[in-house]
Amino acid sequence: MACTEILLPLAGIPKNSPSWVPRMVKRAATPMLASWYDDQGPATDVLHVGELPDPVPGPGEVRVRVTVSGVNPGDTKKRRGWLGSSMPFPRVIPHSDSAGVIDAVGAGVDARRVGQRVWVYGAQSYRPFGTAAQYTVVPADLAVPLPDDLSDELGASLGIPGITAHRTVFADGPVDGQLVLVHGVLGGVGSLAAQLAHWAGATVIATVRRTADLDRVDPAVAHAIALDTGEPAAAIRSYAPRGVDRIIEVALSDNADLDNAVAAQGTVIAAYATRADRTEIPFWPLLFNNVTLRLLGSDDFPAEAKRQAARDLTSAAAVGALTVAVGDCYPLDDIAKAHDHVDAGSGHGRILVAIPQ
């Protein structure tokens, strides 16, 4: 189910009212509802829901009243201590992505941003307090204006998956006129990568695991190939006889041989995930094809690359070139169920948490 859309006029005054003026909101220090963890572990054991002090924006920051918070696998991995990672801060409010409305700004930020609908990325990247709360504070450029005709659910779905998808597609230059292969096109990153590549003028070939999933791929965006067919490489080559120019890879350990079989000279494999920590690749055939293997970790993309991704994602969404399927939207009280849903990896669609207003 989708989250319920909530309209948030500033102080009860509609933005189109003649009496509406941008201003910095002054609020008494009151508690907010939030979820947090003080220790790593299973969601039901470590995630708490209760009251915490409202955050206050510092210089260059904005405070966002969150309506919808996006849950990513990276959020749940941090909570679990994946790969031996430790608590980066004594207390963590999880989630980096959200949508909402700016309700206060810090020194040096244009006060006219108050009342602006935004989508947020990177809130809990090297920061302790993310978006699983009624308010989050972020550097001003991490709160991106959200056009009025785009939903909060879409906005909360653009952050980590959208910026990762953008980097996989564009890190090595424009794709206009190129052949782009997107593995895992029904996933959060893969779906957005295929749509971005199509928006940018590429011919997109996309894979799904099962033949039964082929009809879930929009034929206007991509030619779909099922990996359970007898000869997926031949099926891909039927659309790309000379090979593909870019490969967006969600499971390098599974697909390395297939990628090698369909790579053109100079292909770039942009991999953002794998199933095996020590992934084997057919080294010499890839070498003779002068293939570039680009590994992508979203927290540490260059800042300008993130800003360009945010601009392009908003532009593409504004013209209807991006859609996001929402799987389930949980109330904040059920955030542990949302995390378990993501950890289970079952189903398709973005998992969101609705924040009470």
NULOTOR-401935 format. One line per field, with one value per residue (C-alpha): x, y, z. Coordinates in nm, 2 decimals, decimal comma. Example, Ala and Ser with C-alpha at 12.3 -4.5 7.8 and 13.67 -1.06 7.14 Angstrom:
NULOTOR-401935
u = [1,23;1,37]
v = [-0,45;-0,11]
w = [0,78;0,71]
//
This chain:
NULOTOR-401935
u = [0,00;0,11;0,16;-0,12;-0,04;-0,03;-0,04;0,16;0,08;0,32;0,16;-0,18;-0,14;-0,16;0,15;-0,07;-0,23;-0,14;-0,05;0,20;0,56;0,87;1,02;1,23;1,00;1,05;0,93;0,94;1,17;0,94;0,99;0,95;0,86;1,15;1,30;1,65;1,89;2,17;2,31;2,33;2,13;1,79;1,53;1,28;1,55;1,73;1,48;1,30;1,01;0,96;1,03;1,36;1,44;1,37;1,69;1,80;1,95;2,31;2,48;2,42;2,16;1,78;1,53;1,28;0,95;0,95;0,63;0,78;1,11;1,27;1,42;1,73;1,93;2,22;2,02;1,94;2,30;2,43;2,18;2,29;2,66;2,71;3,07;3,17;3,08;3,05;2,82;2,95;2,78;2,64;2,28;2,16;1,83;1,83;1,75;1,91;1,62;1,29;1,04;0,89;0,88;1,15;1,02;1,34;1,68;2,01;2,24;2,34;2,04;1,78;1,48;1,26;1,32;1,09;0,77;0,94;0,86;1,18;1,33;1,63;1,93;2,24;2,08;2,25;2,56;2,84;2,58;2,40;2,05;1,86;1,50;1,31;1,18;0,93;1,23;1,57;1,84;2,07;2,31;2,09;2,20;2,09;1,73;1,63;1,32;1,04;0,80;0,44;0,31;0,54;0,44;0,62;0,65;0,84;1,06;1,14;1,24;1,50;1,80;2,03;1,88;1,84;2,19;2,34;2,15;2,26;2,63;2,61;2,48;2,67;3,00;3,18;3,01;2,70;2,51;2,32;2,32;2,48;2,36;2,32;2,25;2,08;2,08;1,81;1,58;1,30;1,51;1,53;1,85;1,81;1,47;1,59;1,91;1,71;1,47;1,76;1,95;1,64;1,58;1,93;1,90;2,04;1,89;1,84;1,85;1,73;1,74;1,50;1,56;1,25;1,05;0,73;0,87;0,92;0,58;0,67;0,93;0,80;0,87;0,89;1,20;1,39;1,41;1,37;1,56;1,50;1,81;1,63;1,62;1,86;2,08;2,06;2,38;2,24;1,92;2,11;2,33;2,02;1,97;2,34;2,53;2,86;2,81;2,69;2,87;2,77;2,66;2,48;2,56;2,37;2,52;2,88;2,96;2,66;2,69;3,06;3,07;2,75;2,89;3,20;3,00;2,81;3,08;3,20;3,55;3,59;3,27;3,23;3,08;2,94;2,89;2,71;2,66;2,77;2,67;3,02;3,26;3,55;3,41;3,58;3,59;3,71;4,02;4,19;3,89;3,78;4,13;4,15;3,82;3,97;3,68;3,67;3,53;3,39;3,29;3,04;2,98;2,71;2,82;3,15;3,05;3,20;2,98;2,93;2,83;2,56;2,44;2,43;2,24;1,99;1,93;1,89;1,66;1,44;1,43;1,36;1,08;0,93;0,88;0,74;1,05;1,09;0,84;0,89;0,69;0,60;0,59;0,46;0,44;0,46;0,37;0,66;0,55;0,61;0,95;1,10;0,86;0,98;1,34;1,26;1,09;1,40;1,63;1,41;1,46;1,12;0,88;0,93;0,88;1,02;0,97;0,87;0,78;0,50;0,59;0,30;0,23]
v = [0,00;0,36;0,61;0,86;1,20;1,47;1,85;2,06;2,44;2,66;2,76;2,68;2,94;2,80;2,89;3,06;3,29;3,66;3,66;3,38;3,50;3,29;3,30;3,10;2,91;2,96;2,66;2,60;2,31;2,02;1,64;1,48;1,12;0,92;0,57;0,50;0,23;0,24;-0,10;-0,31;-0,62;-0,76;-0,49;-0,60;-0,61;-0,27;-0,03;0,20;0,44;0,73;1,09;1,27;1,64;1,84;1,90;2,26;2,35;2,49;2,72;2,61;2,35;2,31;2,13;1,91;1,80;1,45;1,30;0,98;0,80;0,56;0,23;0,10;-0,22;0,00;0,13;-0,22;-0,34;-0,06;-0,16;-0,52;-0,45;-0,60;-0,70;-0,63;-0,26;-0,10;0,17;0,50;0,71;0,62;0,67;0,64;0,75;0,54;0,61;0,86;0,92;1,11;1,37;1,65;2,03;2,26;2,43;2,61;2,71;2,79;3,09;3,15;2,97;3,17;3,20;3,17;2,80;2,77;2,60;2,43;2,07;1,87;1,53;1,45;1,23;1,14;1,24;0,95;0,93;1,00;1,17;1,02;1,13;1,03;1,05;0,80;1,09;1,38;1,62;1,58;1,84;1,82;2,05;2,27;2,11;1,77;1,89;1,90;2,10;1,85;1,97;2,01;1,74;1,47;1,27;1,24;0,87;0,93;1,19;0,95;0,68;0,88;0,91;0,61;0,40;0,70;0,85;0,50;0,44;0,77;0,70;0,35;0,51;0,83;0,79;0,72;0,98;1,02;0,72;0,87;0,62;0,35;0,00;-0,03;-0,37;-0,34;-0,65;-0,68;-0,42;-0,49;-0,38;-0,03;0,07;-0,13;0,01;0,37;0,30;0,16;0,46;0,71;0,55;0,55;0,91;0,99;0,84;0,49;0,16;-0,04;-0,42;-0,55;-0,88;-1,04;-1,37;-1,55;-1,57;-1,51;-1,16;-1,04;-0,88;-0,65;-0,47;-0,16;-0,24;0,13;0,15;-0,17;-0,50;-0,76;-1,09;-1,36;-1,53;-1,86;-1,90;-2,15;-1,89;-1,54;-1,43;-1,51;-1,33;-1,02;-1,04;-1,05;-0,68;-0,60;-0,80;-0,62;-0,63;-0,38;-0,06;-0,04;-0,31;-0,21;-0,50;-0,60;-0,95;-0,95;-1,29;-1,45;-1,27;-1,23;-1,49;-1,36;-1,01;-1,13;-1,30;-0,98;-0,71;-0,51;-0,37;-0,10;-0,19;-0,05;-0,28;-0,06;-0,29;-0,18;-0,53;-0,89;-1,21;-1,34;-1,12;-1,27;-1,25;-1,44;-1,28;-1,42;-1,19;-1,26;-1,24;-0,92;-0,79;-0,86;-0,68;-0,38;-0,39;-0,14;-0,27;0,02;-0,05;0,19;0,27;0,54;0,70;0,82;0,94;1,28;1,56;1,72;1,38;1,35;1,71;1,64;1,32;1,50;1,76;1,49;1,27;1,57;1,68;1,33;1,27;1,61;1,51;1,17;0,98;0,82;0,61;0,41;0,12;0,13;-0,21;-0,14;0,17;0,10;0,33;0,45;0,22;-0,07;0,03;-0,30;-0,48;-0,25;-0,34;-0,71;-0,67;-0,52;-0,77;-1,06;-0,93;-1,06;-0,89;-0,59;-0,22;0,05;0,01;0,33;0,44;0,70;0,96;1,08;1,45]
w = [0,00;-0,05;0,22;0,28;0,13;0,39;0,31;0,54;0,51;0,71;1,04;0,89;0,61;0,25;0,05;-0,22;0,04;0,01;0,37;0,33;0,36;0,38;0,73;0,97;1,20;1,58;1,77;2,14;2,24;2,23;2,19;1,85;1,77;1,63;1,60;1,71;1,82;2,08;1,99;1,68;1,63;1,51;1,43;1,69;1,96;1,91;1,74;1,98;1,90;2,14;2,20;2,14;2,14;1,83;1,63;1,56;1,23;1,25;1,00;0,64;0,75;0,71;0,92;0,74;0,88;0,75;0,60;0,45;0,52;0,28;0,40;0,22;0,25;0,36;0,66;0,78;0,73;0,95;1,21;1,19;1,20;0,85;0,77;1,12;1,11;1,46;1,59;1,44;1,70;2,05;1,92;1,56;1,41;1,09;0,72;0,48;0,25;0,29;0,17;0,37;0,41;0,53;0,85;0,97;0,84;1,00;0,95;0,59;0,44;0,24;0,47;0,17;0,17;0,47;0,35;0,05;-0,03;-0,06;-0,10;0,12;0,06;0,27;0,61;0,79;0,58;0,83;1,05;1,36;1,30;0,99;0,87;1,08;1,28;1,26;1,20;1,04;1,00;0,70;0,50;0,28;-0,05;0,07;0,07;-0,29;-0,41;-0,49;-0,77;-0,66;-0,89;-0,76;-0,46;-0,13;-0,18;-0,50;-0,33;-0,05;-0,30;-0,49;-0,25;-0,22;-0,50;-0,74;-0,68;-0,70;-1,03;-1,17;-1,09;-1,25;-1,57;-1,60;-1,41;-1,74;-1,95;-2,16;-2,28;-2,57;-2,86;-2,65;-2,56;-2,18;-2,01;-1,67;-1,45;-1,18;-1,35;-1,11;-0,81;-0,67;-0,83;-1,15;-1,22;-1,19;-1,38;-1,68;-1,67;-1,65;-1,93;-2,15;-2,06;-2,16;-2,51;-2,46;-2,59;-2,27;-2,24;-1,90;-1,72;-1,48;-1,30;-1,42;-1,74;-1,53;-1,45;-1,81;-1,83;-1,54;-1,75;-1,94;-2,31;-2,38;-2,15;-2,21;-2,40;-2,13;-2,11;-1,85;-1,70;-1,67;-2,05;-2,20;-2,37;-2,21;-2,37;-2,72;-2,63;-2,53;-2,84;-3,05;-2,95;-2,93;-3,20;-3,14;-2,76;-2,50;-2,41;-2,04;-1,79;-1,47;-1,23;-0,92;-0,88;-1,02;-0,87;-1,05;-1,38;-1,45;-1,72;-1,88;-1,87;-2,04;-2,31;-2,41;-2,35;-2,64;-2,67;-2,40;-2,21;-1,86;-1,59;-1,31;-1,02;-0,70;-0,54;-0,55;-0,37;-0,29;-0,09;-0,29;-0,64;-0,93;-1,27;-1,61;-1,60;-1,93;-2,16;-1,99;-2,02;-2,39;-2,43;-2,24;-2,00;-1,71;-1,38;-1,18;-0,82;-0,66;-0,29;-0,26;0,07;-0,08;-0,43;-0,51;-0,37;-0,71;-0,86;-0,59;-0,67;-1,04;-0,97;-0,76;-1,04;-1,30;-1,09;-1,02;-1,39;-1,52;-1,26;-1,34;-1,70;-1,61;-1,71;-1,36;-1,17;-0,85;-0,74;-0,37;-0,20;0,15;0,37;0,74;1,03;1,24;1,52;1,29;1,17;1,29;1,05;0,77;0,84;0,85;0,52;0,36;0,52;0,39;0,04;-0,06;-0,31;-0,52;-0,46;-0,23;0,14;0,32;0,67;0,72;0,98;1,20;1,18]
//
